[in-house]
Amino acid sequence: MNSLREVIQNHSSEFKWLSAIISLFLLVFFMPVGTARFDNAILEGLALLHGYAREHVILCLVPAFFIAGAIAVFINQNAVMKYLGPTANKMIASGVAAVSGSVLAVCSCTVLPLFGGIYRRGAGLGPAVAFLYSGPAINVLAIVLTAKILGVELGVARAVGAVGFALVIGLIMHWLYRREEQARAGSQTGFILTSDQDRPLGDTAALFALQVAVLVFANWAAASAEDSLIWRIIFNWKWPLTALASLGLAGLLIWRWQWRWPPLTITAAVVALLATLFPQRPELAFTAGLIGLTIAASLQPGDGEEWLSQTWSFAKLILPLLLGGVLLAGFLLGRPGHEGIIPSEWISAAVGGNSWRANFLSALVGAFMYFATLTEVPIVQGLIGSGMGQGPALALLLAGPALSLPSMLVIRHILGTAKTLVYCTLVVIMATISGVLFGAFYP
């Protein structure tokens, strides 16, 4: 017996490989290929992945990677430690993080590079998590759309609940891991600023403002019949506004940051040419701009190369997990209006009424589904038409946009399994309680 135990201990890694290979073989061997639901679920996973790659990677994720890389390089760490660090006032820090996240109309996946950037830069766990939740959840555009389509009561409840969630979850996460945060704060004392971080505050603020403007305008949602005149004007001019912000960014890098002008000038000319030749395919010009910025950064010794290096590290960390998670989410739950491996009627039947069970299942399913920005509103509208109660509708609106299976995989890679489980559990529990209370007053 002892010799067998020794053999297992000496070859533990090989036994793990053997177990993994056997498990994978059995999974493939018994895979129900040929059945209608399984084959359709595979196609749904690929379709969701295809749509995500076409609509979100170039316009959303890549600009977010650049912003995250800039946070890691250009943000003054002393300022981060002062307002968001482990030793900062927790109410103020969580409030600042919530407000910072709410200015971005992004989905649960696009906010991840930004969250990773401020967390790596020294932000405390509580404020970083508050930012992580607030980015997709406290979306002013989505809250206005919710009130307009689903009713003022549901819109107000979503706004109040999302702000409260960001603050409360951030404070709870800090309290649960306060000793670890204290140790982390101690390890970050004595940080010395480098000369690259002594730039004027206005230059750094302009750099981030222009990048955020590019991200927001390039992803501005199409106007509907009920939208305001301002929304329509911005949508009609979204690409000229995006180009204007991009030119401003290039000019800032040349004029104030002393970057070499030929790469950025050539990039601007190529972007203008593509926009003229292919006016119906603005993403081509946008892609050329991203490639030009990449080349310009690679040719700029010092801060440019470091910016590109940090951007690339975020892309390597996040993109594979996101794409794999989107594929799995599509396989399990399908796209909105389409079937995955889990029948949609099961979900519709489970979230009817305003019971604790209905609210919990609504929050749980919403936490695993992937919602692109603003798409949760028409989805909930359809579910309400199929019998979903007002309480479960709010639970889905509070849990769904802030979480998704792809985002969980990335958060786990950044925070670890335990913290990710606690964060996701807090979101689901608080969404459930909020749904029950709302459903009791507005059945």
Beta strands, then each sheet from edge to edge (+ up, - down):
end
